Amino acid sequence: MAKIKLTKTELKAQTDALKRFQRFLPMLQLKKQQLQSEIAGISAKAEEVAAKEREARAALDGWVGLFATDESLVDGLVEVKAVNTGSSNIAGVAIPTFESIDTEVKAIDPWSTPAWVDDAVKATTDILSLKCERAVFEEQRRLVTIELHTTSQRVNLFEKVKIPQCKEAIRVIKIALGDEQTAAVTRGKIAKGRSPDASNEEDAV
């Protein structure tokens, strides 16, 4: 703990600081709990999207044979050009929200390609959309986790450092002020005992 002044002014400053830390600590603890809850919710949503993505990919297993007939047809068939996102706020943290994707389909000749290519375009687009949505959830989780880390550090700082330091400073200052007051009273009594009036009284006796 840094050196403190053993004065009434410092005592007031430490007392005010203690009250401030004790007032803010419950707010930080509540925010920490909220962030932890939000991370759990985001993780659950991300897993739901991941499960849908796995199902969509599994559904493509039936297409493997068709793809093998002419891999050039599906190579780079659909490309993501942009991921459209909105914004939201979780416990003071700005996060992106998934809306849609913009894609570009490879130019193909509808007259010279098999009909199943259109279905392949849709299936591939759906998978890419789910993949991008999952990535947005992962970004949400990353941002909220950073805020949780910062909030947890502040909670620990208040609980384990600031509040104990203030309490200890207040204890030390009160003891010092008490000792000083006792010393002042003692000095007053000694001074009174040495005063001329006291001497006269002793001579009179």
RAKA-V157017 format. One record per backbone hydrogen bond with DSSP energy under -1.0 kcal/mol. NH is the residue of the N-H (numbers start at 1). CO is the residue of the C=O. E is the energy in kcal/mol with one decimal. If there is no record, write none. Layout:
nh,co,e
NH,CO,E
NH,CO,E
This chain:
nh,co,e
7,5,-1.7
11,7,-2.0
12,8,-2.1
13,9,-2.1
14,10,-2.6
15,11,-2.2
16,12,-2.6
17,13,-2.2
18,14,-2.4
19,15,-2.1
20,16,-2.2
21,17,-2.8
22,18,-2.5
23,19,-1.5
24,20,-2.1
25,21,-2.2
28,24,-2.1
29,25,-2.6
30,26,-2.2
31,27,-2.2
32,28,-2.5
33,29,-2.0
34,30,-2.3
35,31,-2.7
36,32,-2.2
37,33,-2.1
38,34,-2.5
39,35,-2.5
40,36,-1.8
41,37,-2.1
42,38,-2.8
43,39,-2.6
44,40,-1.9
45,41,-2.1
46,42,-2.7
47,43,-2.0
48,44,-1.9
49,45,-2.2
50,46,-2.3
51,47,-2.4
52,48,-2.0
53,49,-2.4
54,50,-2.4
55,51,-2.3
56,52,-2.5
57,53,-2.4
58,54,-2.4
59,55,-2.1
61,58,-1.5
63,60,-2.1
64,61,-1.0
67,63,-2.8
68,64,-2.2
73,70,-1.8
75,71,-1.4
77,74,-1.9
79,104,-2.3
81,102,-3.0
82,102,-1.6
84,100,-2.8
86,97,-2.8
88,95,-2.5
90,93,-2.6
93,90,-2.0
95,88,-2.3
97,86,-1.4
99,84,-2.2
100,84,-1.6
102,82,-3.1
104,79,-2.7
106,77,-3.1
112,109,-1.1
113,109,-1.0
117,114,-1.5
118,115,-1.2
120,116,-2.0
121,117,-2.1
122,118,-1.9
123,119,-2.6
124,120,-2.6
125,121,-2.4
126,122,-2.4
127,123,-1.9
128,124,-2.4
129,125,-2.3
130,126,-2.2
131,127,-2.5
132,128,-2.4
133,129,-2.4
134,130,-2.5
135,131,-1.8
136,132,-1.8
137,133,-2.0
138,134,-2.2
139,135,-1.8
140,136,-2.4
141,137,-2.5
142,138,-2.1
143,139,-2.5
144,140,-2.6
145,141,-2.3
146,142,-1.8
147,143,-1.8
148,144,-2.4
149,145,-2.4
150,146,-2.2
151,147,-2.8
152,148,-2.8
153,149,-1.9
154,150,-1.8
155,151,-2.5
156,152,-2.5
157,153,-2.4
158,154,-2.6
159,155,-3.0
160,156,-2.9
161,157,-1.4
162,157,-2.8
163,158,-2.2
165,161,-2.5
166,162,-2.5
167,163,-2.4
168,164,-2.4
169,165,-2.7
170,166,-2.7
171,167,-2.2
172,168,-2.6
173,169,-2.7
174,170,-2.5
175,171,-2.1
176,172,-2.5
177,173,-3.1
178,174,-2.5
179,175,-2.8
180,176,-2.5
181,177,-2.4
182,178,-2.5
183,179,-2.7
184,180,-2.3
185,181,-2.4
186,182,-2.4
187,183,-2.7
188,184,-2.2
189,185,-2.2
190,186,-2.4
191,187,-2.7
192,188,-2.3
193,189,-2.2
194,190,-1.2
195,192,-1.1
199,195,-1.7
200,196,-2.6
201,197,-2.2
202,198,-1.8
203,199,-2.3
204,200,-2.6
205,201,-1.6
